[in-house]
Amino acid sequence: MTVRTLALALLIAGALLPVIGWHTRSPIAFVGPALLLLGGLLLWTGKRHGR
């Protein structure tokens, strides 16, 4: 698994978790924004360093 694949998986999971958490009223919805941030940072730093 490459870093880009991991970042994309984190972005997808981060986008889905708030929706799932909102429907189930679970605290899992708060993890979604953190995963979105982490995935975005991974993609941004990968592009910034030319990888």
mmCIF entry with sequence, helices, sheets and N, C-alpha, C, O atoms, coordinates in Angstrom:
data_MODEL
# 
_entry.id   MODEL 
# 
_entity.id                         1 
_entity.type                       polymer 
_entity.pdbx_number_of_molecules   1 
# 
_entity_poly.entity_id                      1 
_entity_poly.type                           'polypeptide(L)' 
_entity_poly.nstd_linkage                   no 
_entity_poly.nstd_monomer                   no 
_entity_poly.pdbx_seq_one_letter_code       MTVRTLALALLIAGALLPVIGWHTRSPIAFVGPALLLLGGLLLWTGKRHGR 
_entity_poly.pdbx_seq_one_letter_code_can   MTVRTLALALLIAGALLPVIGWHTRSPIAFVGPALLLLGGLLLWTGKRHGR 
_entity_poly.pdbx_strand_id                 A 
# 
loop_
_entity_poly_seq.entity_id 
_entity_poly_seq.num 
_entity_poly_seq.mon_id 
_entity_poly_seq.hetero 
1 1  MET n 
1 2  THR n 
1 3  VAL n 
1 4  ARG n 
1 5  THR n 
1 6  LEU n 
1 7  ALA n 
1 8  LEU n 
1 9  ALA n 
1 10 LEU n 
1 11 LEU n 
1 12 ILE n 
1 13 ALA n 
1 14 GLY n 
1 15 ALA n 
1 16 LEU n 
1 17 LEU n 
1 18 PRO n 
1 19 VAL n 
1 20 ILE n 
1 21 GLY n 
1 22 TRP n 
1 23 HIS n 
1 24 THR n 
1 25 ARG n 
1 26 SER n 
1 27 PRO n 
1 28 ILE n 
1 29 ALA n 
1 30 PHE n 
1 31 VAL n 
1 32 GLY n 
1 33 PRO n 
1 34 ALA n 
1 35 LEU n 
1 36 LEU n 
1 37 LEU n 
1 38 LEU n 
1 39 GLY n 
1 40 GLY n 
1 41 LEU n 
1 42 LEU n 
1 43 LEU n 
1 44 TRP n 
1 45 THR n 
1 46 GLY n 
1 47 LYS n 
1 48 ARG n 
1 49 HIS n 
1 50 GLY n 
1 51 ARG n 
# 
_struct_asym.id          A 
_struct_asym.entity_id   1 
# 
loop_
_struct_conf.conf_type_id 
_struct_conf.id 
_struct_conf.pdbx_PDB_helix_id 
_struct_conf.beg_label_comp_id 
_struct_conf.beg_label_asym_id 
_struct_conf.beg_label_seq_id 
_struct_conf.pdbx_beg_PDB_ins_code 
_struct_conf.end_label_comp_id 
_struct_conf.end_label_asym_id 
_struct_conf.end_label_seq_id 
_struct_conf.pdbx_end_PDB_ins_code 
_struct_conf.beg_auth_comp_id 
_struct_conf.beg_auth_asym_id 
_struct_conf.beg_auth_seq_id 
_struct_conf.end_auth_comp_id 
_struct_conf.end_auth_asym_id 
_struct_conf.end_auth_seq_id 
_struct_conf.pdbx_PDB_helix_class 
_struct_conf.details 
_struct_conf.pdbx_PDB_helix_length 
HELX_P HELX_P1 AA1 VAL A 3  ? THR A 24 ? VAL A 3  THR A 24 1 ? 22 
HELX_P HELX_P2 AA2 PRO A 27 ? PHE A 30 ? PRO A 27 PHE A 30 5 ? 4  
HELX_P HELX_P3 AA3 VAL A 31 ? ARG A 48 ? VAL A 31 ARG A 48 1 ? 18 
# 
_struct_conf_type.id          HELX_P 
_struct_conf_type.criteria    ? 
_struct_conf_type.reference   ? 
# 
loop_
_atom_site.group_PDB 
_atom_site.id 
_atom_site.type_symbol 
_atom_site.label_atom_id 
_atom_site.label_alt_id 
_atom_site.label_comp_id 
_atom_site.label_asym_id 
_atom_site.label_entity_id 
_atom_site.label_seq_id 
_atom_site.pdbx_PDB_ins_code 
_atom_site.Cartn_x 
_atom_site.Cartn_y 
_atom_site.Cartn_z 
_atom_site.occupancy 
_atom_site.B_iso_or_equiv 
_atom_site.pdbx_formal_charge 
_atom_site.auth_seq_id 
_atom_site.auth_comp_id 
_atom_site.auth_asym_id 
_atom_site.auth_atom_id 
_atom_site.pdbx_PDB_model_num 
ATOM 1   N N  . MET A 1 1  ? 0.847   -1.166 0.000  1.00 0.00 ? 1  MET A N  1 
ATOM 2   C CA . MET A 1 1  ? 0.000   0.000  0.000  1.00 0.00 ? 1  MET A CA 1 
ATOM 3   C C  . MET A 1 1  ? 0.901   1.240  0.000  1.00 0.00 ? 1  MET A C  1 
ATOM 4   O O  . MET A 1 1  ? 1.815   1.362  0.815  1.00 0.00 ? 1  MET A O  1 
ATOM 5   N N  . THR A 1 2  ? 0.628   2.129  -0.909 1.00 0.00 ? 2  THR A N  1 
ATOM 6   C CA . THR A 1 2  ? 1.400   3.358  -0.972 1.00 0.00 ? 2  THR A CA 1 
ATOM 7   C C  . THR A 1 2  ? 0.797   4.404  -0.034 1.00 0.00 ? 2  THR A C  1 
ATOM 8   O O  . THR A 1 2  ? -0.307  4.229  0.482  1.00 0.00 ? 2  THR A O  1 
ATOM 9   N N  . VAL A 1 3  ? 1.522   5.470  0.172  1.00 0.00 ? 3  VAL A N  1 
ATOM 10  C CA . VAL A 1 3  ? 1.034   6.546  1.034  1.00 0.00 ? 3  VAL A CA 1 
ATOM 11  C C  . VAL A 1 3  ? -0.182  7.206  0.408  1.00 0.00 ? 3  VAL A C  1 
ATOM 12  O O  . VAL A 1 3  ? -1.110  7.608  1.111  1.00 0.00 ? 3  VAL A O  1 
ATOM 13  N N  . ARG A 1 4  ? -0.175  7.319  -0.919 1.00 0.00 ? 4  ARG A N  1 
ATOM 14  C CA . ARG A 1 4  ? -1.325  7.933  -1.589 1.00 0.00 ? 4  ARG A CA 1 
ATOM 15  C C  . ARG A 1 4  ? -2.582  7.084  -1.421 1.00 0.00 ? 4  ARG A C  1 
ATOM 16  O O  . ARG A 1 4  ? -3.669  7.620  -1.203 1.00 0.00 ? 4  ARG A O  1 
ATOM 17  N N  . THR A 1 5  ? -2.440  5.767  -1.520 1.00 0.00 ? 5  THR A N  1 
ATOM 18  C CA . THR A 1 5  ? -3.578  4.877  -1.318 1.00 0.00 ? 5  THR A CA 1 
ATOM 19  C C  . THR A 1 5  ? -4.102  4.986  0.110  1.00 0.00 ? 5  THR A C  1 
ATOM 20  O O  . THR A 1 5  ? -5.313  5.022  0.330  1.00 0.00 ? 5  THR A O  1 
ATOM 21  N N  . LEU A 1 6  ? -3.200  5.036  1.066  1.00 0.00 ? 6  LEU A N  1 
ATOM 22  C CA . LEU A 1 6  ? -3.597  5.204  2.463  1.00 0.00 ? 6  LEU A CA 1 
ATOM 23  C C  . LEU A 1 6  ? -4.312  6.527  2.669  1.00 0.00 ? 6  LEU A C  1 
ATOM 24  O O  . LEU A 1 6  ? -5.325  6.580  3.366  1.00 0.00 ? 6  LEU A O  1 
ATOM 25  N N  . ALA A 1 7  ? -3.802  7.589  2.077  1.00 0.00 ? 7  ALA A N  1 
ATOM 26  C CA . ALA A 1 7  ? -4.425  8.907  2.213  1.00 0.00 ? 7  ALA A CA 1 
ATOM 27  C C  . ALA A 1 7  ? -5.826  8.913  1.607  1.00 0.00 ? 7  ALA A C  1 
ATOM 28  O O  . ALA A 1 7  ? -6.751  9.476  2.192  1.00 0.00 ? 7  ALA A O  1 
ATOM 29  N N  . LEU A 1 8  ? -5.987  8.299  0.455  1.00 0.00 ? 8  LEU A N  1 
ATOM 30  C CA . LEU A 1 8  ? -7.313  8.237  -0.166 1.00 0.00 ? 8  LEU A CA 1 
ATOM 31  C C  . LEU A 1 8  ? -8.280  7.405  0.669  1.00 0.00 ? 8  LEU A C  1 
ATOM 32  O O  . LEU A 1 8  ? -9.456  7.752  0.785  1.00 0.00 ? 8  LEU A O  1 
ATOM 33  N N  . ALA A 1 9  ? -7.794  6.309  1.253  1.00 0.00 ? 9  ALA A N  1 
ATOM 34  C CA . ALA A 1 9  ? -8.639  5.487  2.119  1.00 0.00 ? 9  ALA A CA 1 
ATOM 35  C C  . ALA A 1 9  ? -9.060  6.276  3.356  1.00 0.00 ? 9  ALA A C  1 
ATOM 36  O O  . ALA A 1 9  ? -10.204 6.176  3.799  1.00 0.00 ? 9  ALA A O  1 
ATOM 37  N N  . LEU A 1 10 ? -8.144  7.056  3.910  1.00 0.00 ? 10 LEU A N  1 
ATOM 38  C CA . LEU A 1 10 ? -8.481  7.891  5.069  1.00 0.00 ? 10 LEU A CA 1 
ATOM 39  C C  . LEU A 1 10 ? -9.511  8.951  4.704  1.00 0.00 ? 10 LEU A C  1 
ATOM 40  O O  . LEU A 1 10 ? -10.411 9.239  5.493  1.00 0.00 ? 10 LEU A O  1 
ATOM 41  N N  . LEU A 1 11 ? -9.388  9.530  3.525  1.00 0.00 ? 11 LEU A N  1 
ATOM 42  C CA . LEU A 1 11 ? -10.358 10.535 3.088  1.00 0.00 ? 11 LEU A CA 1 
ATOM 43  C C  . LEU A 1 11 ? -11.746 9.926  2.907  1.00 0.00 ? 11 LEU A C  1 
ATOM 44  O O  . LEU A 1 11 ? -12.751 10.529 3.284  1.00 0.00 ? 11 LEU A O  1 
ATOM 45  N N  . ILE A 1 12 ? -11.791 8.743  2.336  1.00 0.00 ? 12 ILE A N  1 
ATOM 46  C CA . ILE A 1 12 ? -13.091 8.079  2.142  1.00 0.00 ? 12 ILE A CA 1 
ATOM 47  C C  . ILE A 1 12 ? -13.704 7.705  3.487  1.00 0.00 ? 12 ILE A C  1 
ATOM 48  O O  . ILE A 1 12 ? -14.889 7.939  3.723  1.00 0.00 ? 12 ILE A O  1 
ATOM 49  N N  . ALA A 1 13 ? -12.894 7.124  4.366  1.00 0.00 ? 13 ALA A N  1 
ATOM 50  C CA . ALA A 1 13 ? -13.400 6.754  5.691  1.00 0.00 ? 13 ALA A CA 1 
ATOM 51  C C  . ALA A 1 13 ? -13.807 7.994  6.475  1.00 0.00 ? 13 ALA A C  1 
ATOM 52  O O  . ALA A 1 13 ? -14.813 7.980  7.183  1.00 0.00 ? 13 ALA A O  1 
ATOM 53  N N  . GLY A 1 14 ? -13.035 9.058  6.352  1.00 0.00 ? 14 GLY A N  1 
ATOM 54  C CA . GLY A 1 14 ? -13.364 10.296 7.050  1.00 0.00 ? 14 GLY A CA 1 
ATOM 55  C C  . GLY A 1 14 ? -14.645 10.919 6.555  1.00 0.00 ? 14 GLY A C  1 
ATOM 56  O O  . GLY A 1 14 ? -15.352 11.572 7.322  1.00 0.00 ? 14 GLY A O  1 
ATOM 57  N N  . ALA A 1 15 ? -14.959 10.730 5.279  1.00 0.00 ? 15 ALA A N  1 
ATOM 58  C CA . ALA A 1 15 ? -16.202 11.264 4.734  1.00 0.00 ? 15 ALA A CA 1 
ATOM 59  C C  . ALA A 1 15 ? -17.401 10.408 5.137  1.00 0.00 ? 15 ALA A C  1 
ATOM 60  O O  . ALA A 1 15 ? -18.506 10.928 5.298  1.00 0.00 ? 15 ALA A O  1 
ATOM 61  N N  . LEU A 1 16 ? -17.195 9.109  5.301  1.00 0.00 ? 16 LEU A N  1 
ATOM 62  C CA . LEU A 1 16 ? -18.306 8.224  5.632  1.00 0.00 ? 16 LEU A CA 1 
ATOM 63  C C  . LEU A 1 16 ? -18.631 8.169  7.126  1.00 0.00 ? 16 LEU A C  1 
ATOM 64  O O  . LEU A 1 16 ? -19.794 8.013  7.499  1.00 0.00 ? 16 LEU A O  1 
ATOM 65  N N  . LEU A 1 17 ? -17.633 8.293  7.966  1.00 0.00 ? 17 LEU A N  1 
ATOM 66  C CA . LEU A 1 17 ? -17.868 8.141  9.405  1.00 0.00 ? 17 LEU A CA 1 
ATOM 67  C C  . LEU A 1 17 ? -18.823 9.176  10.002 1.00 0.00 ? 17 LEU A C  1 
ATOM 68  O O  . LEU A 1 17 ? -19.635 8.800  10.847 1.00 0.00 ? 17 LEU A O  1 
ATOM 69  N N  . PRO A 1 18 ? -18.777 10.442 9.620  1.00 0.00 ? 18 PRO A N  1 
ATOM 70  C CA . PRO A 1 18 ? -19.768 11.366 10.183 1.00 0.00 ? 18 PRO A CA 1 
ATOM 71  C C  . PRO A 1 18 ? -21.203 11.019 9.785  1.00 0.00 ? 18 PRO A C  1 
ATOM 72  O O  . PRO A 1 18 ? -22.133 11.198 10.571 1.00 0.00 ? 18 PRO A O  1 
ATOM 73  N N  . VAL A 1 19 ? -21.376 10.522 8.558  1.00 0.00 ? 19 VAL A N  1 
ATOM 74  C CA . VAL A 1 19 ? -22.719 10.142 8.110  1.00 0.00 ? 19 VAL A CA 1 
ATOM 75  C C  . VAL A 1 19 ? -23.215 8.946  8.913  1.00 0.00 ? 19 VAL A C  1 
ATOM 76  O O  . VAL A 1 19 ? -24.354 8.932  9.380  1.00 0.00 ? 19 VAL A O  1 
ATOM 77  N N  . ILE A 1 20 ? -22.354 7.943  9.073  1.00 0.00 ? 20 ILE A N  1 
ATOM 78  C CA . ILE A 1 20 ? -22.729 6.764  9.852  1.00 0.00 ? 20 ILE A CA 1 
ATOM 79  C C  . ILE A 1 20 ? -22.958 7.142  11.312 1.00 0.00 ? 20 ILE A C  1 
ATOM 80  O O  . ILE A 1 20 ? -23.921 6.685  11.927 1.00 0.00 ? 20 ILE A O  1 
ATOM 81  N N  . GLY A 1 21 ? -22.094 7.961  11.861 1.00 0.00 ? 21 GLY A N  1 
ATOM 82  C CA . GLY A 1 21 ? -22.235 8.392  13.248 1.00 0.00 ? 21 GLY A CA 1 
ATOM 83  C C  . GLY A 1 21 ? -23.466 9.234  13.483 1.00 0.00 ? 21 GLY A C  1 
ATOM 84  O O  . GLY A 1 21 ? -24.068 9.175  14.555 1.00 0.00 ? 21 GLY A O  1 
ATOM 85  N N  . TRP A 1 22 ? -23.852 10.029 12.476 1.00 0.00 ? 22 TRP A N  1 
ATOM 86  C CA . TRP A 1 22 ? -25.045 10.864 12.624 1.00 0.00 ? 22 TRP A CA 1 
ATOM 87  C C  . TRP A 1 22 ? -26.292 9.995  12.661 1.00 0.00 ? 22 TRP A C  1 
ATOM 88  O O  . TRP A 1 22 ? -27.232 10.287 13.400 1.00 0.00 ? 22 TRP A O  1 
ATOM 89  N N  . HIS A 1 23 ? -26.306 8.932  11.871 1.00 0.00 ? 23 HIS A N  1 
ATOM 90  C CA . HIS A 1 23 ? -27.472 8.049  11.837 1.00 0.00 ? 23 HIS A CA 1 
ATOM 91  C C  . HIS A 1 23 ? -27.548 7.166  13.080 1.00 0.00 ? 23 HIS A C  1 
ATOM 92  O O  . HIS A 1 23 ? -28.646 6.819  13.515 1.00 0.00 ? 23 HIS A O  1 
ATOM 93  N N  . THR A 1 24 ? -26.422 6.802  13.651 1.00 0.00 ? 24 THR A N  1 
ATOM 94  C CA . THR A 1 24 ? -26.435 5.906  14.807 1.00 0.00 ? 24 THR A CA 1 
ATOM 95  C C  . THR A 1 24 ? -26.250 6.643  16.126 1.00 0.00 ? 24 THR A C  1 
ATOM 96  O O  . THR A 1 24 ? -26.308 6.028  17.191 1.00 0.00 ? 24 THR A O  1 
ATOM 97  N N  . ARG A 1 25 ? -26.028 7.948  16.069 1.00 0.00 ? 25 ARG A N  1 
ATOM 98  C CA . ARG A 1 25 ? -25.797 8.780  17.257 1.00 0.00 ? 25 ARG A CA 1 
ATOM 99  C C  . ARG A 1 25 ? -24.619 8.259  18.075 1.00 0.00 ? 25 ARG A C  1 
ATOM 100 O O  . ARG A 1 25 ? -24.673 8.179  19.302 1.00 0.00 ? 25 ARG A O  1 
ATOM 101 N N  . SER A 1 26 ? -23.588 7.919  17.377 1.00 0.00 ? 26 SER A N  1 
ATOM 102 C CA . SER A 1 26 ? -22.396 7.360  17.990 1.00 0.00 ? 26 SER A CA 1 
ATOM 103 C C  . SER A 1 26 ? -21.285 8.408  17.980 1.00 0.00 ? 26 SER A C  1 
ATOM 104 O O  . SER A 1 26 ? -21.261 9.274  17.106 1.00 0.00 ? 26 SER A O  1 
ATOM 105 N N  . PRO A 1 27 ? -20.372 8.338  18.938 1.00 0.00 ? 27 PRO A N  1 
ATOM 106 C CA . PRO A 1 27 ? -19.251 9.290  18.916 1.00 0.00 ? 27 PRO A CA 1 
ATOM 107 C C  . PRO A 1 27 ? -18.262 9.057  17.775 1.00 0.00 ? 27 PRO A C  1 
ATOM 108 O O  . PRO A 1 27 ? -17.279 9.788  17.648 1.00 0.00 ? 27 PRO A O  1 
ATOM 109 N N  . ILE A 1 28 ? -18.516 8.049  16.949 1.00 0.00 ? 28 ILE A N  1 
ATOM 110 C CA . ILE A 1 28 ? -17.630 7.788  15.814 1.00 0.00 ? 28 ILE A CA 1 
ATOM 111 C C  . ILE A 1 28 ? -17.652 8.943  14.822 1.00 0.00 ? 28 ILE A C  1 
ATOM 112 O O  . ILE A 1 28 ? -16.726 9.080  14.024 1.00 0.00 ? 28 ILE A O  1 
ATOM 113 N N  . ALA A 1 29 ? -18.683 9.774  14.853 1.00 0.00 ? 29 ALA A N  1 
ATOM 114 C CA . ALA A 1 29 ? -18.782 10.901 13.930 1.00 0.00 ? 29 ALA A CA 1 
ATOM 115 C C  . ALA A 1 29 ? -17.660 11.909 14.160 1.00 0.00 ? 29 ALA A C  1 
ATOM 116 O O  . ALA A 1 29 ? -17.314 12.657 13.246 1.00 0.00 ? 29 ALA A O  1 
ATOM 117 N N  . PHE A 1 30 ? -17.092 11.944 15.348 1.00 0.00 ? 30 PHE A N  1 
ATOM 118 C CA . PHE A 1 30 ? -16.022 12.897 15.637 1.00 0.00 ? 30 PHE A CA 1 
ATOM 119 C C  . PHE A 1 30 ? -14.672 12.437 15.084 1.00 0.00 ? 30 PHE A C  1 
ATOM 120 O O  . PHE A 1 30 ? -13.743 13.238 14.989 1.00 0.00 ? 30 PHE A O  1 
ATOM 121 N N  . VAL A 1 31 ? -14.554 11.180 14.724 1.00 0.00 ? 31 VAL A N  1 
ATOM 122 C CA . VAL A 1 31 ? -13.307 10.655 14.175 1.00 0.00 ? 31 VAL A CA 1 
ATOM 123 C C  . VAL A 1 31 ? -13.179 11.030 12.697 1.00 0.00 ? 31 VAL A C  1 
ATOM 124 O O  . VAL A 1 31 ? -12.068 11.173 12.186 1.00 0.00 ? 31 VAL A O  1 
ATOM 125 N N  . GLY A 1 32 ? -14.297 11.187 12.023 1.00 0.00 ? 32 GLY A N  1 
ATOM 126 C CA . GLY A 1 32 ? -14.296 11.498 10.590 1.00 0.00 ? 32 GLY A CA 1 
ATOM 127 C C  . GLY A 1 32 ? -13.504 12.733 10.221 1.00 0.00 ? 32 GLY A C  1 
ATOM 128 O O  . GLY A 1 32 ? -12.652 12.657 9.336  1.00 0.00 ? 32 GLY A O  1 
ATOM 129 N N  . PRO A 1 33 ? -13.745 13.880 10.865 1.00 0.00 ? 33 PRO A N  1 
ATOM 130 C CA . PRO A 1 33 ? -12.962 15.077 10.519 1.00 0.00 ? 33 PRO A CA 1 
ATOM 131 C C  . PRO A 1 33 ? -11.459 14.903 10.764 1.00 0.00 ? 33 PRO A C  1 
ATOM 132 O O  . PRO A 1 33 ? -10.648 15.457 10.022 1.00 0.00 ? 33 PRO A O  1 
ATOM 133 N N  . ALA A 1 34 ? -11.088 14.156 11.774 1.00 0.00 ? 34 ALA A N  1 
ATOM 134 C CA . ALA A 1 34 ? -9.665  13.912 12.040 1.00 0.00 ? 34 ALA A CA 1 
ATOM 135 C C  . ALA A 1 34 ? -9.054  13.082 10.918 1.00 0.00 ? 34 ALA A C  1 
ATOM 136 O O  . ALA A 1 34 ? -7.925  13.347 10.503 1.00 0.00 ? 34 ALA A O  1 
ATOM 137 N N  . LEU A 1 35 ? -9.780  12.081 10.419 1.00 0.00 ? 35 LEU A N  1 
ATOM 138 C CA . LEU A 1 35 ? -9.280  11.270 9.307  1.00 0.00 ? 35 LEU A CA 1 
ATOM 139 C C  . LEU A 1 35 ? -9.194  12.080 8.017  1.00 0.00 ? 35 LEU A C  1 
ATOM 140 O O  . LEU A 1 35 ? -8.266  11.902 7.227  1.00 0.00 ? 35 LEU A O  1 
ATOM 141 N N  . LEU A 1 36 ? -10.167 12.976 7.804  1.00 0.00 ? 36 LEU A N  1 
ATOM 142 C CA . LEU A 1 36 ? -10.113 13.846 6.632  1.00 0.00 ? 36 LEU A CA 1 
ATOM 143 C C  . LEU A 1 36 ? -8.878  14.743 6.683  1.00 0.00 ? 36 LEU A C  1 
ATOM 144 O O  . LEU A 1 36 ? -8.192  14.933 5.679  1.00 0.00 ? 36 LEU A O  1 
ATOM 145 N N  . LEU A 1 37 ? -8.608  15.285 7.854  1.00 0.00 ? 37 LEU A N  1 
ATOM 146 C CA . LEU A 1 37 ? -7.437  16.149 8.024  1.00 0.00 ? 37 LEU A CA 1 
ATOM 147 C C  . LEU A 1 37 ? -6.147  15.369 7.792  1.00 0.00 ? 37 LEU A C  1 
ATOM 148 O O  . LEU A 1 37 ? -5.251  15.843 7.094  1.00 0.00 ? 37 LEU A O  1 
ATOM 149 N N  . LEU A 1 38 ? -6.053  14.191 8.366  1.00 0.00 ? 38 LEU A N  1 
ATOM 150 C CA . LEU A 1 38 ? -4.852  13.374 8.210  1.00 0.00 ? 38 LEU A CA 1 
ATOM 151 C C  . LEU A 1 38 ? -4.644  12.958 6.750  1.00 0.00 ? 38 LEU A C  1 
ATOM 152 O O  . LEU A 1 38 ? -3.525  13.030 6.242  1.00 0.00 ? 38 LEU A O  1 
ATOM 153 N N  . GLY A 1 39 ? -5.701  12.528 6.080  1.00 0.00 ? 39 GLY A N  1 
ATOM 154 C CA . GLY A 1 39 ? -5.597  12.151 4.675  1.00 0.00 ? 39 GLY A CA 1 
ATOM 155 C C  . GLY A 1 39 ? -5.197  13.329 3.805  1.00 0.00 ? 39 GLY A C  1 
ATOM 156 O O  . GLY A 1 39 ? -4.374  13.186 2.900  1.00 0.00 ? 39 GLY A O  1 
ATOM 157 N N  . GLY A 1 40 ? -5.774  14.490 4.073  1.00 0.00 ? 40 GLY A N  1 
ATOM 158 C CA . GLY A 1 40 ? -5.413  15.689 3.323  1.00 0.00 ? 40 GLY A CA 1 
ATOM 159 C C  . GLY A 1 40 ? -3.967  16.085 3.536  1.00 0.00 ? 40 GLY A C  1 
ATOM 160 O O  . GLY A 1 40 ? -3.281  16.484 2.595  1.00 0.00 ? 40 GLY A O  1 
ATOM 161 N N  . LEU A 1 41 ? -3.501  15.975 4.769  1.00 0.00 ? 41 LEU A N  1 
ATOM 162 C CA . LEU A 1 41 ? -2.101  16.292 5.056  1.00 0.00 ? 41 LEU A CA 1 
ATOM 163 C C  . LEU A 1 41 ? -1.150  15.335 4.361  1.00 0.00 ? 41 LEU A C  1 
ATOM 164 O O  . LEU A 1 41 ? -0.105  15.747 3.859  1.00 0.00 ? 41 LEU A O  1 
ATOM 165 N N  . LEU A 1 42 ? -1.505  14.064 4.330  1.00 0.00 ? 42 LEU A N  1 
ATOM 166 C CA . LEU A 1 42 ? -0.661  13.084 3.643  1.00 0.00 ? 42 LEU A CA 1 
ATOM 167 C C  . LEU A 1 42 ? -0.572  13.375 2.144  1.00 0.00 ? 42 LEU A C  1 
ATOM 168 O O  . LEU A 1 42 ? 0.506   13.301 1.554  1.00 0.00 ? 42 LEU A O  1 
ATOM 169 N N  . LEU A 1 43 ? -1.702  13.703 1.538  1.00 0.00 ? 43 LEU A N  1 
ATOM 170 C CA . LEU A 1 43 ? -1.680  14.025 0.114  1.00 0.00 ? 43 LEU A CA 1 
ATOM 171 C C  . LEU A 1 43 ? -0.910  15.315 -0.144 1.00 0.00 ? 43 LEU A C  1 
ATOM 172 O O  . LEU A 1 43 ? -0.149  15.401 -1.108 1.00 0.00 ? 43 LEU A O  1 
ATOM 173 N N  . TRP A 1 44 ? -1.101  16.314 0.708  1.00 0.00 ? 44 TRP A N  1 
ATOM 174 C CA . TRP A 1 44 ? -0.457  17.610 0.519  1.00 0.00 ? 44 TRP A CA 1 
ATOM 175 C C  . TRP A 1 44 ? 1.056   17.502 0.677  1.00 0.00 ? 44 TRP A C  1 
ATOM 176 O O  . TRP A 1 44 ? 1.807   18.068 -0.117 1.00 0.00 ? 44 TRP A O  1 
ATOM 177 N N  . THR A 1 45 ? 1.504   16.779 1.696  1.00 0.00 ? 45 THR A N  1 
ATOM 178 C CA . THR A 1 45 ? 2.936   16.665 1.906  1.00 0.00 ? 45 THR A CA 1 
ATOM 179 C C  . THR A 1 45 ? 3.582   15.794 0.832  1.00 0.00 ? 45 THR A C  1 
ATOM 180 O O  . THR A 1 45 ? 4.741   16.015 0.481  1.00 0.00 ? 45 THR A O  1 
ATOM 181 N N  . GLY A 1 46 ? 2.860   14.815 0.307  1.00 0.00 ? 46 GLY A N  1 
ATOM 182 C CA . GLY A 1 46 ? 3.406   13.995 -0.769 1.00 0.00 ? 46 GLY A CA 1 
ATOM 183 C C  . GLY A 1 46 ? 3.610   14.804 -2.030 1.00 0.00 ? 46 GLY A C  1 
ATOM 184 O O  . GLY A 1 46 ? 4.619   14.635 -2.715 1.00 0.00 ? 46 GLY A O  1 
ATOM 185 N N  . LYS A 1 47 ? 2.671   15.679 -2.351 1.00 0.00 ? 47 LYS A N  1 
ATOM 186 C CA . LYS A 1 47 ? 2.800   16.528 -3.539 1.00 0.00 ? 47 LYS A CA 1 
ATOM 187 C C  . LYS A 1 47 ? 3.861   17.596 -3.323 1.00 0.00 ? 47 LYS A C  1 
ATOM 188 O O  . LYS A 1 47 ? 4.555   17.986 -4.262 1.00 0.00 ? 47 LYS A O  1 
ATOM 189 N N  . ARG A 1 48 ? 3.983   18.058 -2.114 1.00 0.00 ? 48 ARG A N  1 
ATOM 190 C CA . ARG A 1 48 ? 4.922   19.124 -1.803 1.00 0.00 ? 48 ARG A CA 1 
ATOM 191 C C  . ARG A 1 48 ? 6.375   18.654 -1.949 1.00 0.00 ? 48 ARG A C  1 
ATOM 192 O O  . ARG A 1 48 ? 7.242   19.436 -2.338 1.00 0.00 ? 48 ARG A O  1 
ATOM 193 N N  . HIS A 1 49 ? 6.635   17.403 -1.644 1.00 0.00 ? 49 HIS A N  1 
ATOM 194 C CA . HIS A 1 49 ? 7.981   16.863 -1.725 1.00 0.00 ? 49 HIS A CA 1 
ATOM 195 C C  . HIS A 1 49 ? 8.257   16.175 -3.060 1.00 0.00 ? 49 HIS A C  1 
ATOM 196 O O  . HIS A 1 49 ? 9.312   15.566 -3.242 1.00 0.00 ? 49 HIS A O  1 
ATOM 197 N N  . GLY A 1 50 ? 7.314   16.273 -3.986 1.00 0.00 ? 50 GLY A N  1 
ATOM 198 C CA . GLY A 1 50 ? 7.537   15.738 -5.327 1.00 0.00 ? 50 GLY A CA 1 
ATOM 199 C C  . GLY A 1 50 ? 7.435   14.240 -5.431 1.00 0.00 ? 50 GLY A C  1 
ATOM 200 O O  . GLY A 1 50 ? 8.039   13.646 -6.324 1.00 0.00 ? 50 GLY A O  1 
ATOM 201 N N  . ARG A 1 51 ? 6.693   13.610 -4.551 1.00 0.00 ? 51 ARG A N  1 
ATOM 202 C CA . ARG A 1 51 ? 6.554   12.157 -4.604 1.00 0.00 ? 51 ARG A CA 1 
ATOM 203 C C  . ARG A 1 51 ? 5.261   11.763 -5.238 1.00 0.00 ? 51 ARG A C  1 
ATOM 204 O O  . ARG A 1 51 ? 4.974   10.573 -5.367 1.00 0.00 ? 51 ARG A O  1 
# 
